[in-house]
Amino acid sequence: MKTASRATVACGLFLAVCCGSPGSSRGEPAAFLRISSLSFSPVNLFVPPGATVIVVNDDPMPHSVTSEASAGAFAPGAVGGVSFDTGAFTGETYFVIPSTAPDGTVIPYYCTIYKGAMNTPDGSITISVDASL
Ligand SMILES: [Cu+2]
C-alpha cells in the first residue's frame, strides 16, 4: 500500500508540471507542425523517438500529413519501419512517432488530398535523439 500511494503522489506531480502542451492529453512534450495557406511549417521537422507531433490546420479545407516511402511518391509508405497518417482533418490532430524509430531516419510526408498542388508538396520528419521538444 505504501508503494501505491507513493506512485499516486509522483504521478500527480508529473501531471502538474508537464501538462502545458495543448492537445497532448498524456502530458508529454510535443512538437508542432502547422499547415497554413497550403504550406507545411516547418517543412523539415526534427523530433526525438517517441515524440508526439501535434498538427494544426489553419486552412478552412482539410489536409493530411501522411508518410511516404520517398519524396514525391504521393502514396502512403514507410521509411525504416516508421509511418504515420493523420487522415484528412481540419482543426487539430496528432500522431506519435514510435519510441523505436531509428536515429537519423528521414521520413518524407505529403497531403493525400492536394498532393503536388500543395505549396510545399513534400515535407519531412527527421528522427534525431538530439532533437528537443
Ligand atoms: Cu493539403
Backbone and ligand atoms as CSV (ligand in chain L), in Angstrom:
chain,resi,resn,atom,element,x,y,z
A,1,MET,N,N,0.839,-1.204,0.000
A,1,MET,CA,C,0.000,0.000,0.000
A,1,MET,C,C,0.869,1.247,0.000
A,2,LYS,N,N,1.973,1.192,0.700
A,2,LYS,CA,C,2.887,2.334,0.744
A,2,LYS,C,C,3.380,2.669,-0.670
A,3,THR,N,N,3.741,1.630,-1.425
A,3,THR,CA,C,4.247,1.821,-2.779
A,3,THR,C,C,3.198,2.468,-3.680
A,4,ALA,N,N,1.958,1.979,-3.565
A,4,ALA,CA,C,0.893,2.507,-4.415
A,4,ALA,C,C,0.651,3.990,-4.142
A,5,SER,N,N,0.645,4.375,-2.876
A,5,SER,CA,C,0.347,5.774,-2.570
A,5,SER,C,C,1.501,6.674,-3.023
A,6,ARG,N,N,2.718,6.185,-2.943
A,6,ARG,CA,C,3.856,6.973,-3.423
A,6,ARG,C,C,3.752,7.192,-4.939
A,7,ALA,N,N,3.355,6.136,-5.656
A,7,ALA,CA,C,3.207,6.245,-7.113
A,7,ALA,C,C,2.141,7.271,-7.464
A,8,THR,N,N,1.066,7.288,-6.712
A,8,THR,CA,C,-0.016,8.250,-6.967
A,8,THR,C,C,0.482,9.677,-6.791
A,9,VAL,N,N,1.246,9.905,-5.743
A,9,VAL,CA,C,1.780,11.246,-5.497
A,9,VAL,C,C,2.721,11.649,-6.627
A,10,ALA,N,N,3.608,10.749,-7.048
A,10,ALA,CA,C,4.566,11.053,-8.108
A,10,ALA,C,C,3.853,11.380,-9.405
A,11,CYS,N,N,2.805,10.617,-9.714
A,11,CYS,CA,C,2.036,10.845,-10.932
A,11,CYS,C,C,1.373,12.212,-10.894
A,12,GLY,N,N,0.827,12.576,-9.752
A,12,GLY,CA,C,0.185,13.879,-9.602
A,12,GLY,C,C,1.168,15.017,-9.835
A,13,LEU,N,N,2.357,14.873,-9.321
A,13,LEU,CA,C,3.381,15.897,-9.513
A,13,LEU,C,C,3.753,16.010,-10.982
A,14,PHE,N,N,3.917,14.860,-11.622
A,14,PHE,CA,C,4.280,14.848,-13.037
A,14,PHE,C,C,3.236,15.601,-13.855
A,15,LEU,N,N,1.959,15.316,-13.619
A,15,LEU,CA,C,0.884,15.959,-14.370
A,15,LEU,C,C,0.875,17.463,-14.113
A,16,ALA,N,N,1.106,17.846,-12.873
A,16,ALA,CA,C,1.069,19.262,-12.531
A,16,ALA,C,C,2.169,20.022,-13.267
A,17,VAL,N,N,3.323,19.395,-13.427
A,17,VAL,CA,C,4.469,20.070,-14.031
A,17,VAL,C,C,4.406,20.020,-15.555
A,18,CYS,N,N,3.895,18.920,-16.088
A,18,CYS,CA,C,4.117,18.646,-17.508
A,18,CYS,C,C,2.920,18.820,-18.433
A,19,CYS,N,N,1.760,19.324,-17.878
A,19,CYS,CA,C,0.559,19.311,-18.729
A,19,CYS,C,C,0.340,20.575,-19.543
A,20,GLY,N,N,1.441,21.250,-19.896
A,20,GLY,CA,C,1.270,22.531,-20.567
A,20,GLY,C,C,0.929,22.466,-22.040
A,21,SER,N,N,1.203,21.343,-22.709
A,21,SER,CA,C,1.023,21.293,-24.157
A,21,SER,C,C,-0.433,21.084,-24.540
A,22,PRO,N,N,-1.015,22.012,-25.276
A,22,PRO,CA,C,-2.399,21.821,-25.701
A,22,PRO,C,C,-2.524,20.613,-26.620
A,23,GLY,N,N,-3.507,19.808,-26.424
A,23,GLY,CA,C,-3.731,18.670,-27.304
A,23,GLY,C,C,-2.940,17.440,-26.908
A,24,SER,N,N,-1.974,17.595,-26.034
A,24,SER,CA,C,-1.203,16.433,-25.609
A,24,SER,C,C,-1.783,15.948,-24.296
A,25,SER,N,N,-2.818,15.145,-24.390
A,25,SER,CA,C,-3.575,14.773,-23.212
A,25,SER,C,C,-2.759,13.910,-22.263
A,26,ARG,N,N,-1.696,13.306,-22.764
A,26,ARG,CA,C,-0.903,12.457,-21.893
A,26,ARG,C,C,0.141,13.262,-21.129
A,27,GLY,N,N,0.155,14.575,-21.346
A,27,GLY,CA,C,1.033,15.421,-20.566
A,27,GLY,C,C,2.482,15.379,-20.995
A,28,GLU,N,N,2.768,14.843,-22.170
A,28,GLU,CA,C,4.154,14.779,-22.634
A,28,GLU,C,C,4.453,15.970,-23.538
A,29,PRO,N,N,5.707,16.372,-23.604
A,29,PRO,CA,C,6.073,17.447,-24.525
A,29,PRO,C,C,5.765,17.031,-25.961
A,30,ALA,N,N,5.455,17.999,-26.797
A,30,ALA,CA,C,5.081,17.677,-28.167
A,30,ALA,C,C,5.740,18.640,-29.137
A,31,ALA,N,N,5.908,18.175,-30.373
A,31,ALA,CA,C,6.375,19.031,-31.457
A,31,ALA,C,C,5.152,19.521,-32.225
A,32,PHE,N,N,5.258,20.685,-32.821
A,32,PHE,CA,C,4.145,21.247,-33.576
A,32,PHE,C,C,4.462,21.322,-35.060
A,33,LEU,N,N,3.474,20.934,-35.853
A,33,LEU,CA,C,3.554,21.039,-37.302
A,33,LEU,C,C,2.316,21.814,-37.719
A,34,ARG,N,N,2.508,22.864,-38.496
A,34,ARG,CA,C,1.397,23.729,-38.859
A,34,ARG,C,C,1.145,23.670,-40.360
A,35,ILE,N,N,-0.116,23.733,-40.753
A,35,ILE,CA,C,-0.452,23.826,-42.169
A,35,ILE,C,C,-1.251,25.114,-42.360
A,36,SER,N,N,-0.734,25.982,-43.224
A,36,SER,CA,C,-1.375,27.274,-43.454
A,36,SER,C,C,-1.174,27.666,-44.910
A,37,SER,N,N,-2.237,28.110,-45.574
A,37,SER,CA,C,-2.145,28.503,-46.986
A,37,SER,C,C,-1.461,27.418,-47.820
A,38,LEU,N,N,-1.880,26.179,-47.618
A,38,LEU,CA,C,-1.380,25.026,-48.383
A,38,LEU,C,C,0.121,24.807,-48.204
A,39,SER,N,N,0.670,25.226,-47.054
A,39,SER,CA,C,2.094,25.036,-46.784
A,39,SER,C,C,2.304,24.378,-45.426
A,40,PHE,N,N,3.224,23.413,-45.391
A,40,PHE,CA,C,3.641,22.810,-44.122
A,40,PHE,C,C,4.714,23.687,-43.485
A,41,SER,N,N,4.668,23.810,-42.167
A,41,SER,CA,C,5.688,24.587,-41.467
A,41,SER,C,C,5.947,23.998,-40.080
A,42,PRO,N,N,7.183,23.698,-39.702
A,42,PRO,CA,C,8.344,23.740,-40.578
A,42,PRO,C,C,8.283,22.598,-41.592
A,43,VAL,N,N,8.845,22.829,-42.761
A,43,VAL,CA,C,8.823,21.791,-43.792
A,43,VAL,C,C,9.656,20.593,-43.340
A,44,ASN,N,N,10.776,20.879,-42.675
A,44,ASN,CA,C,11.631,19.808,-42.166
A,44,ASN,C,C,11.660,19.876,-40.649
A,45,LEU,N,N,10.987,18.923,-40.034
A,45,LEU,CA,C,10.835,18.909,-38.577
A,45,LEU,C,C,11.734,17.830,-37.977
A,46,PHE,N,N,12.451,18.174,-36.903
A,46,PHE,CA,C,13.326,17.217,-36.207
A,46,PHE,C,C,12.678,16.865,-34.879
A,47,VAL,N,N,12.496,15.579,-34.627
A,47,VAL,CA,C,11.893,15.143,-33.370
A,47,VAL,C,C,12.642,13.923,-32.827
A,48,PRO,N,N,12.639,13.761,-31.503
A,48,PRO,CA,C,13.257,12.559,-30.924
A,48,PRO,C,C,12.309,11.364,-31.049
A,49,PRO,N,N,12.831,10.143,-30.951
A,49,PRO,CA,C,11.961,8.960,-30.948
A,49,PRO,C,C,10.907,9.090,-29.850
A,50,GLY,N,N,9.701,8.639,-30.141
A,50,GLY,CA,C,8.631,8.666,-29.147
A,50,GLY,C,C,7.878,9.983,-29.079
A,51,ALA,N,N,8.257,10.945,-29.920
A,51,ALA,CA,C,7.639,12.269,-29.845
A,51,ALA,C,C,6.172,12.244,-30.279
A,52,THR,N,N,5.387,13.063,-29.625
A,52,THR,CA,C,4.041,13.370,-30.097
A,52,THR,C,C,4.136,14.579,-31.017
A,53,VAL,N,N,3.549,14.466,-32.205
A,53,VAL,CA,C,3.544,15.587,-33.150
A,53,VAL,C,C,2.104,16.100,-33.245
A,54,ILE,N,N,1.897,17.311,-32.790
A,54,ILE,CA,C,0.577,17.943,-32.875
A,54,ILE,C,C,0.513,18.712,-34.186
A,55,VAL,N,N,-0.508,18.433,-34.984
A,55,VAL,CA,C,-0.641,19.065,-36.293
A,55,VAL,C,C,-1.829,20.017,-36.258
A,56,VAL,N,N,-1.570,21.260,-36.598
A,56,VAL,CA,C,-2.609,22.289,-36.594
A,56,VAL,C,C,-2.870,22.726,-38.028
A,57,ASN,N,N,-4.099,22.598,-38.455
A,57,ASN,CA,C,-4.501,23.006,-39.801
A,57,ASN,C,C,-5.233,24.340,-39.713
A,58,ASP,N,N,-4.570,25.395,-40.173
A,58,ASP,CA,C,-5.169,26.733,-40.120
A,58,ASP,C,C,-6.057,27.013,-41.329
A,59,ASP,N,N,-6.024,26.134,-42.325
A,59,ASP,CA,C,-6.823,26.344,-43.536
A,59,ASP,C,C,-8.268,25.884,-43.312
A,60,PRO,N,N,-9.203,26.444,-44.089
A,60,PRO,CA,C,-10.599,26.010,-43.971
A,60,PRO,C,C,-10.847,24.646,-44.604
A,61,MET,N,N,-9.938,24.210,-45.482
A,61,MET,CA,C,-10.121,22.923,-46.145
A,61,MET,C,C,-9.304,21.838,-45.446
A,62,PRO,N,N,-9.742,20.574,-45.578
A,62,PRO,CA,C,-8.995,19.503,-44.913
A,62,PRO,C,C,-7.641,19.245,-45.564
A,63,HIS,N,N,-6.694,18.819,-44.762
A,63,HIS,CA,C,-5.382,18.359,-45.222
A,63,HIS,C,C,-5.074,17.058,-44.493
A,64,SER,N,N,-3.967,16.424,-44.905
A,64,SER,CA,C,-3.448,15.311,-44.116
A,64,SER,C,C,-1.933,15.437,-44.048
A,65,VAL,N,N,-1.361,14.776,-43.075
A,65,VAL,CA,C,0.094,14.590,-43.005
A,65,VAL,C,C,0.301,13.086,-43.053
A,66,THR,N,N,0.805,12.608,-44.190
A,66,THR,CA,C,0.871,11.174,-44.459
A,66,THR,C,C,2.279,10.801,-44.915
A,67,SER,N,N,2.889,9.842,-44.238
A,67,SER,CA,C,4.253,9.451,-44.612
A,67,SER,C,C,4.265,8.750,-45.961
A,68,GLU,N,N,5.387,8.888,-46.666
A,68,GLU,CA,C,5.585,8.236,-47.971
A,68,GLU,C,C,6.989,7.655,-47.993
A,69,ALA,N,N,7.199,6.654,-48.825
A,69,ALA,CA,C,8.486,5.955,-48.859
A,69,ALA,C,C,9.592,6.834,-49.430
A,70,SER,N,N,9.218,7.742,-50.335
A,70,SER,CA,C,10.195,8.690,-50.879
A,70,SER,C,C,9.454,9.962,-51.273
A,71,ALA,N,N,10.161,11.090,-51.225
A,71,ALA,CA,C,9.545,12.373,-51.565
A,71,ALA,C,C,9.006,12.332,-52.983
A,72,GLY,N,N,7.794,12.782,-53.157
A,72,GLY,CA,C,7.191,12.809,-54.482
A,72,GLY,C,C,6.447,11.544,-54.846
A,73,ALA,N,N,6.494,10.532,-53.980
A,73,ALA,CA,C,5.771,9.284,-54.259
A,73,ALA,C,C,4.261,9.524,-54.218
A,74,PHE,N,N,3.835,10.392,-53.302
A,74,PHE,CA,C,2.410,10.716,-53.131
A,74,PHE,C,C,1.558,9.465,-52.959
A,75,ALA,N,N,2.101,8.499,-52.238
A,75,ALA,CA,C,1.371,7.290,-51.858
A,75,ALA,C,C,1.818,6.934,-50.442
A,76,PRO,N,N,0.910,6.444,-49.611
A,76,PRO,CA,C,1.293,6.112,-48.232
A,76,PRO,C,C,2.446,5.120,-48.189
A,77,GLY,N,N,3.405,5.358,-47.318
A,77,GLY,CA,C,4.554,4.466,-47.220
A,77,GLY,C,C,5.314,4.708,-45.930
A,78,ALA,N,N,6.348,3.918,-45.730
A,78,ALA,CA,C,7.159,3.978,-44.516
A,78,ALA,C,C,8.631,4.074,-44.866
A,79,VAL,N,N,9.405,4.594,-43.920
A,79,VAL,CA,C,10.866,4.589,-44.023
A,79,VAL,C,C,11.400,4.019,-42.720
A,80,GLY,N,N,12.244,3.013,-42.798
A,80,GLY,CA,C,12.810,2.427,-41.590
A,80,GLY,C,C,11.748,1.887,-40.653
A,81,GLY,N,N,10.623,1.457,-41.220
A,81,GLY,CA,C,9.547,0.916,-40.393
A,81,GLY,C,C,8.684,1.973,-39.736
A,82,VAL,N,N,8.956,3.244,-40.033
A,82,VAL,CA,C,8.197,4.330,-39.411
A,82,VAL,C,C,7.199,4.906,-40.410
A,83,SER,N,N,5.937,4.927,-40.038
A,83,SER,CA,C,4.905,5.543,-40.874
A,83,SER,C,C,3.914,6.280,-39.987
A,84,PHE,N,N,3.195,7.204,-40.585
A,84,PHE,CA,C,2.152,7.934,-39.852
A,84,PHE,C,C,1.158,8.469,-40.867
A,85,ASP,N,N,-0.049,8.743,-40.397
A,85,ASP,CA,C,-1.098,9.270,-41.277
A,85,ASP,C,C,-2.192,9.893,-40.412
A,86,THR,N,N,-2.358,11.183,-40.531
A,86,THR,CA,C,-3.412,11.834,-39.750
A,86,THR,C,C,-4.783,11.560,-40.346
A,87,GLY,N,N,-4.844,11.153,-41.645
A,87,GLY,CA,C,-6.114,11.167,-42.339
A,87,GLY,C,C,-6.505,12.619,-42.589
A,88,ALA,N,N,-7.505,12.820,-43.453
A,88,ALA,CA,C,-7.960,14.180,-43.736
A,88,ALA,C,C,-8.557,14.787,-42.472
A,89,PHE,N,N,-8.161,15.999,-42.152
A,89,PHE,CA,C,-8.671,16.625,-40.933
A,89,PHE,C,C,-8.677,18.146,-41.086
A,90,THR,N,N,-9.525,18.789,-40.298
A,90,THR,CA,C,-9.457,20.235,-40.107
A,90,THR,C,C,-9.245,20.467,-38.624
A,91,GLY,N,N,-8.761,21.635,-38.293
A,91,GLY,CA,C,-8.534,21.922,-36.877
A,91,GLY,C,C,-7.212,21.348,-36.419
A,92,GLU,N,N,-7.287,20.415,-35.455
A,92,GLU,CA,C,-6.051,19.933,-34.844
A,92,GLU,C,C,-6.114,18.430,-34.633
A,93,THR,N,N,-4.991,17.775,-34.836
A,93,THR,CA,C,-4.902,16.351,-34.533
A,93,THR,C,C,-3.458,16.059,-34.130
A,94,TYR,N,N,-3.131,14.807,-33.906
A,94,TYR,CA,C,-1.750,14.497,-33.554
A,94,TYR,C,C,-1.438,13.055,-33.927
A,95,PHE,N,N,-0.159,12.743,-34.016
A,95,PHE,CA,C,0.281,11.359,-34.137
A,95,PHE,C,C,1.537,11.188,-33.299
A,96,VAL,N,N,1.901,9.935,-33.067
A,96,VAL,CA,C,3.035,9.639,-32.192
A,96,VAL,C,C,4.091,8.878,-32.985
A,97,ILE,N,N,5.329,9.350,-32.914
A,97,ILE,CA,C,6.458,8.648,-33.530
A,97,ILE,C,C,6.844,7.482,-32.612
A,98,PRO,N,N,7.008,6.277,-33.158
A,98,PRO,CA,C,7.360,5.142,-32.290
A,98,PRO,C,C,8.663,5.406,-31.522
A,99,SER,N,N,8.708,4.939,-30.295
A,99,SER,CA,C,9.924,5.131,-29.491
A,99,SER,C,C,11.082,4.315,-30.041
A,100,THR,N,N,10.774,3.348,-30.911
A,100,THR,CA,C,11.814,2.513,-31.531
A,100,THR,C,C,12.305,3.090,-32.857
A,101,ALA,N,N,11.798,4.259,-33.271
A,101,ALA,CA,C,12.215,4.851,-34.553
A,101,ALA,C,C,13.726,5.081,-34.547
A,102,PRO,N,N,14.444,4.563,-35.573
A,102,PRO,CA,C,15.906,4.675,-35.584
A,102,PRO,C,C,16.379,6.121,-35.747
A,103,ASP,N,N,17.401,6.474,-34.960
A,103,ASP,CA,C,18.021,7.798,-35.052
A,103,ASP,C,C,18.496,8.037,-36.489
A,104,GLY,N,N,18.235,9.218,-37.007
A,104,GLY,CA,C,18.702,9.568,-38.343
A,104,GLY,C,C,17.715,9.234,-39.459
A,105,THR,N,N,16.618,8.557,-39.120
A,105,THR,CA,C,15.623,8.238,-40.143
A,105,THR,C,C,14.952,9.521,-40.636
A,106,VAL,N,N,14.877,9.662,-41.960
A,106,VAL,CA,C,14.193,10.816,-42.556
A,106,VAL,C,C,12.947,10.292,-43.261
A,107,ILE,N,N,11.781,10.710,-42.781
A,107,ILE,CA,C,10.519,10.221,-43.347
A,107,ILE,C,C,9.822,11.361,-44.094
A,108,PRO,N,N,9.755,11.271,-45.426
A,108,PRO,CA,C,9.026,12.296,-46.166
A,108,PRO,C,C,7.526,12.135,-45.930
A,109,TYR,N,N,6.809,13.231,-46.044
A,109,TYR,CA,C,5.357,13.153,-45.932
A,109,TYR,C,C,4.708,14.082,-46.951
A,110,TYR,N,N,3.425,13.860,-47.189
A,110,TYR,CA,C,2.669,14.675,-48.144
A,110,TYR,C,C,1.229,14.775,-47.668
A,111,CYS,N,N,0.423,15.508,-48.417
A,111,CYS,CA,C,-1.008,15.643,-48.130
A,111,CYS,C,C,-1.771,14.805,-49.146
A,112,THR,N,N,-2.569,13.857,-48.661
A,112,THR,CA,C,-3.265,12.928,-49.569
A,112,THR,C,C,-4.339,13.625,-50.403
A,113,ILE,N,N,-4.769,14.803,-49.996
A,113,ILE,CA,C,-5.855,15.471,-50.714
A,113,ILE,C,C,-5.321,16.361,-51.827
A,114,TYR,N,N,-4.295,17.158,-51.518
A,114,TYR,CA,C,-3.805,18.137,-52.500
A,114,TYR,C,C,-2.498,17.715,-53.179
A,115,LYS,N,N,-1.806,16.747,-52.582
A,115,LYS,CA,C,-0.574,16.202,-53.188
A,115,LYS,C,C,0.314,17.314,-53.769
A,116,GLY,N,N,0.601,17.231,-55.056
A,116,GLY,CA,C,1.509,18.192,-55.688
A,116,GLY,C,C,0.963,19.599,-55.777
A,117,ALA,N,N,-0.319,19.774,-55.469
A,117,ALA,CA,C,-0.915,21.113,-55.508
A,117,ALA,C,C,-0.645,21.901,-54.234
A,118,MET,N,N,-0.069,21.245,-53.200
A,118,MET,CA,C,0.322,21.991,-52.005
A,118,MET,C,C,1.470,22.936,-52.388
A,119,ASN,N,N,1.558,24.084,-51.698
A,119,ASN,CA,C,2.701,24.969,-51.933
A,119,ASN,C,C,3.994,24.302,-51.473
A,120,THR,N,N,3.891,23.428,-50.492
A,120,THR,CA,C,5.012,22.571,-50.094
A,120,THR,C,C,4.541,21.130,-50.326
A,121,PRO,N,N,4.782,20.569,-51.522
A,121,PRO,CA,C,4.238,19.237,-51.835
A,121,PRO,C,C,4.757,18.146,-50.897
A,122,ASP,N,N,6.014,18.284,-50.461
A,122,ASP,CA,C,6.610,17.287,-49.566
A,122,ASP,C,C,7.260,17.975,-48.371
A,123,GLY,N,N,7.046,17.403,-47.210
A,123,GLY,CA,C,7.785,17.799,-46.023
A,123,GLY,C,C,8.570,16.597,-45.549
A,124,SER,N,N,9.286,16.739,-44.445
A,124,SER,CA,C,9.956,15.574,-43.882
A,124,SER,C,C,10.050,15.696,-42.371
A,125,ILE,N,N,10.067,14.536,-41.741
A,125,ILE,CA,C,10.336,14.454,-40.307
A,125,ILE,C,C,11.605,13.642,-40.139
A,126,THR,N,N,12.573,14.224,-39.460
A,126,THR,CA,C,13.827,13.536,-39.188
A,126,THR,C,C,13.856,13.119,-37.731
A,127,ILE,N,N,14.140,11.835,-37.496
A,127,ILE,CA,C,14.260,11.325,-36.139
A,127,ILE,C,C,15.674,11.620,-35.640
A,128,SER,N,N,15.761,12.387,-34.577
A,128,SER,CA,C,17.073,12.724,-34.023
A,128,SER,C,C,17.026,12.636,-32.506
A,129,VAL,N,N,17.902,11.817,-31.955
A,129,VAL,CA,C,17.932,11.695,-30.487
A,129,VAL,C,C,18.366,13.008,-29.840
A,130,ASP,N,N,18.977,13.891,-30.624
A,130,ASP,CA,C,19.417,15.182,-30.097
A,130,ASP,C,C,18.347,16.258,-30.186
A,131,ALA,N,N,17.240,15.980,-30.885
A,131,ALA,CA,C,16.177,16.983,-31.024
A,131,ALA,C,C,15.503,17.185,-29.681
A,132,SER,N,N,15.141,18.424,-29.367
A,132,SER,CA,C,14.421,18.685,-28.128
A,132,SER,C,C,13.013,19.144,-28.447
A,133,LEU,N,N,12.118,18.925,-27.515
A,133,LEU,CA,C,10.726,19.315,-27.708
A,133,LEU,C,C,10.415,20.533,-26.846
L,1,CU,CU,CU,-3.214,19.516,-48.117
